[in-house]
Amino acid sequence: MNMFTKVKDRISKTIQGLFSRKNSCIGIYGSPNAGKTTLGNRILSDCDIDEEFGSTSHIAHETRRAKKHESVNINTDNGSLKLDIVDTPGLATKIDFNDFMEEDMDEETAKSRAKEATEGVVEAVKWLDDLTGIVLVMDATEDPYTQINVTVIGNIEARHIPMLIVANKCDRSDASPDKIKEAFPQHPIVSISALEGTNMDELYSEIARRFR
């Protein structure tokens, strides 16, 4: 093989690599009703994408299956970033069908929903193997030092996946994002309101910095 052929082959492989390179894929994780799907929907809306990850509800585990949206262009002051984003079901250590019955569901519906929610937790954990980054959403009105938060963060750290914590619902008067910062000082934290769209520019800048 002459020098010209070697150079041509190297250029061809480089071009193929550029076109086959996958986007970074980040997952939106957190406890039920922390605002994961609200955040995912806000991101799609801000990126002029006319669809949603899903509906939201005050009832826990409204999202029971992971949903992926590919090639989301996030624009920041430092340029744009193309990502695949996965909205995952809420993580929980215990799912009881009686909790759904308290929301006026009949027993059959409640048991079915509990089963789907449990399967959703398993699916969310499996997705960790395919992600290059995690956005962990916490409700800033709740105590952040919970078993599920500690377990999830420990799991992500063990896998060495870059992570960004989002302190959500900061539009509420009882929000205390500083408690989240005190509980998990080893990780970057951005305070937002996904519902109101507050401080999203800072979040996008941090996403670009962490997951580019």
C-alpha positions as CSV (number, residue, x, y, z in Angstrom):
1,M,0.0,0.0,0.0
2,N,1.6,3.3,-1.1
3,M,1.6,6.5,0.9
4,F,-1.3,8.1,-1.1
5,T,-3.5,5.1,-0.5
6,K,-2.7,5.1,3.3
7,V,-3.6,8.8,3.6
8,K,-6.8,8.3,1.6
9,D,-7.8,5.4,3.8
10,R,-7.1,7.4,7.0
11,I,-9.2,10.4,5.7
12,S,-12.0,8.0,4.8
13,K,-12.1,6.4,8.2
14,T,-12.0,9.9,9.9
15,I,-15.0,11.1,7.8
16,Q,-16.9,7.9,8.6
17,G,-16.2,8.4,12.3
18,L,-17.5,11.9,12.2
19,F,-20.8,10.9,10.5
20,S,-21.3,7.8,12.7
21,R,-20.5,9.6,16.0
22,K,-23.4,9.4,18.4
23,N,-24.8,12.3,20.4
24,S,-24.3,12.4,24.1
25,C,-27.3,10.8,25.8
26,I,-28.4,12.2,29.2
27,G,-31.1,10.8,31.4
28,I,-33.5,12.8,33.6
29,Y,-33.8,11.0,36.9
30,G,-35.3,11.6,40.3
31,S,-38.1,10.7,42.7
32,P,-41.7,10.6,41.7
33,N,-43.2,14.1,41.4
34,A,-39.8,15.9,41.6
35,G,-40.6,17.5,38.2
36,K,-38.7,15.3,35.8
37,T,-41.2,15.2,33.0
38,T,-42.1,18.9,33.6
39,L,-38.4,19.7,33.0
40,G,-38.2,17.4,30.0
41,N,-41.2,19.1,28.5
42,R,-39.7,22.6,29.2
43,I,-36.5,21.7,27.5
44,L,-38.3,20.5,24.4
45,S,-40.5,23.7,24.4
46,D,-37.4,25.9,24.8
47,C,-35.8,24.1,21.9
48,D,-38.8,24.8,19.7
49,I,-39.8,21.1,19.5
50,D,-43.5,20.8,19.2
51,E,-44.1,17.7,21.3
52,E,-43.8,16.6,24.9
53,F,-42.2,13.7,26.8
54,G,-45.5,13.1,28.5
55,S,-48.3,14.3,30.7
56,T,-47.8,15.3,34.4
57,S,-50.0,14.7,37.4
58,H,-50.0,15.2,41.2
59,I,-50.4,11.5,41.4
60,A,-47.0,9.7,41.7
61,H,-45.6,7.6,38.9
62,E,-47.5,9.3,36.1
63,T,-44.5,8.4,34.0
64,R,-44.1,4.7,34.0
65,R,-42.0,4.1,30.8
66,A,-38.8,5.8,29.7
67,K,-39.1,8.0,26.6
68,K,-36.2,9.1,24.5
69,H,-36.0,12.2,22.3
70,E,-33.1,12.3,19.9
71,S,-31.0,15.2,18.6
72,V,-32.2,18.0,20.9
73,N,-30.3,21.2,20.1
74,I,-29.7,23.2,23.3
75,N,-28.5,26.7,22.7
76,T,-26.3,28.5,25.3
77,D,-24.1,31.6,25.4
78,N,-21.2,29.3,24.6
79,G,-22.7,27.7,21.5
80,S,-25.1,24.9,20.8
81,L,-25.1,21.3,22.0
82,K,-26.9,18.4,20.5
83,L,-28.1,15.7,22.9
84,D,-30.3,12.7,23.1
85,I,-32.5,13.0,26.2
86,V,-34.3,10.3,28.1
87,D,-37.1,11.0,30.6
88,T,-37.2,8.2,33.1
89,P,-39.9,6.9,35.5
90,G,-39.7,8.0,39.1
91,L,-37.4,6.1,41.3
92,A,-38.7,4.6,44.6
93,T,-37.7,2.0,47.1
94,K,-41.3,0.9,47.7
95,I,-44.4,1.1,45.5
96,D,-47.7,0.2,47.2
97,F,-51.0,-0.2,45.3
98,N,-52.8,1.2,48.3
99,D,-51.3,4.6,47.7
100,F,-53.1,4.6,44.3
101,M,-56.3,3.5,45.9
102,E,-56.2,6.6,48.0
103,E,-56.3,8.6,44.8
104,D,-59.8,7.1,44.1
105,M,-58.6,4.3,41.8
106,D,-60.3,0.9,42.0
107,E,-58.2,-2.0,43.3
108,E,-57.6,-3.5,39.9
109,T,-56.4,-0.2,38.4
110,A,-54.3,0.5,41.4
111,K,-52.5,-2.8,41.3
112,S,-52.0,-2.5,37.6
113,R,-50.5,1.0,38.0
114,A,-48.2,-0.2,40.9
115,K,-47.0,-3.1,38.7
116,E,-46.2,-0.7,35.8
117,A,-44.5,1.7,38.2
118,T,-42.3,-1.1,39.5
119,E,-41.4,-2.1,36.0
120,G,-40.6,1.5,35.3
121,V,-38.1,1.7,38.1
122,V,-36.3,-1.4,36.8
123,E,-36.2,0.2,33.3
124,A,-34.8,3.4,34.6
125,V,-32.0,1.6,36.3
126,K,-31.2,-0.4,33.2
127,W,-30.9,2.9,31.2
128,L,-27.9,3.9,33.3
129,D,-25.8,1.5,31.2
130,D,-26.5,3.6,28.0
131,L,-26.1,7.1,29.3
132,T,-23.2,9.6,29.2
133,G,-24.7,12.0,31.7
134,I,-27.4,12.3,34.4
135,V,-29.6,15.2,35.4
136,L,-30.9,14.4,38.8
137,V,-34.0,16.3,39.7
138,M,-34.8,17.0,43.4
139,D,-37.8,18.8,44.8
140,A,-36.4,21.8,46.6
141,T,-39.4,21.8,49.0
142,E,-38.6,18.4,50.3
143,D,-35.8,17.0,52.5
144,P,-33.1,16.0,50.0
145,Y,-31.4,13.5,52.3
146,T,-33.6,10.5,51.5
147,Q,-32.8,6.9,51.0
148,I,-33.5,7.0,47.3
149,N,-31.4,10.2,46.7
150,V,-28.4,8.7,48.5
151,T,-28.8,5.4,46.8
152,V,-29.1,6.9,43.3
153,I,-26.2,9.3,43.8
154,G,-24.0,6.4,45.1
155,N,-24.9,4.3,42.1
156,I,-24.1,7.0,39.6
157,E,-20.8,7.8,41.4
158,A,-19.9,4.1,41.3
159,R,-20.5,4.1,37.5
160,H,-18.5,7.3,37.1
161,I,-21.3,9.0,35.1
162,P,-21.1,12.8,35.0
163,M,-24.0,14.2,37.0
164,L,-25.8,17.5,37.5
165,I,-28.3,18.0,40.3
166,V,-31.3,20.2,39.6
167,A,-33.1,21.8,42.6
168,N,-36.6,22.2,41.2
169,K,-39.7,24.1,42.3
170,C,-37.7,27.1,43.5
171,D,-40.7,29.3,42.6
172,R,-42.4,28.1,45.8
173,S,-42.0,30.0,49.0
174,D,-41.1,26.8,51.0
175,A,-38.3,25.9,48.6
176,S,-34.8,25.5,50.1
177,P,-32.2,24.7,47.5
178,D,-29.4,25.3,50.0
179,K,-30.4,22.2,51.8
180,I,-29.7,20.2,48.7
181,K,-26.3,21.9,48.3
182,E,-25.5,21.1,51.9
183,A,-26.5,17.5,51.5
184,F,-24.5,16.9,48.3
185,P,-21.7,19.5,48.1
186,Q,-19.6,17.2,45.9
187,H,-21.9,17.8,42.9
188,P,-22.8,20.9,40.9
189,I,-26.4,22.2,41.6
190,V,-28.6,24.5,39.6
191,S,-31.8,26.0,41.1
192,I,-34.7,26.3,38.7
193,S,-38.5,26.2,38.3
194,A,-39.2,23.9,35.4
195,L,-42.9,24.9,35.7
196,E,-42.2,28.6,35.4
197,G,-39.1,28.4,33.3
198,T,-37.0,30.2,35.9
199,N,-33.2,30.1,35.5
200,M,-33.2,27.7,32.5
201,D,-30.4,29.6,30.8
202,E,-28.1,28.8,33.7
203,L,-29.2,25.2,33.5
204,Y,-28.5,24.9,29.8
205,S,-25.0,26.5,30.3
206,E,-24.2,24.0,33.0
207,I,-25.5,21.1,30.8
208,A,-23.3,22.2,28.0
209,R,-20.3,22.5,30.3
210,R,-20.9,19.1,31.9
211,F,-22.0,16.9,29.0
212,R,-20.4,18.3,25.9
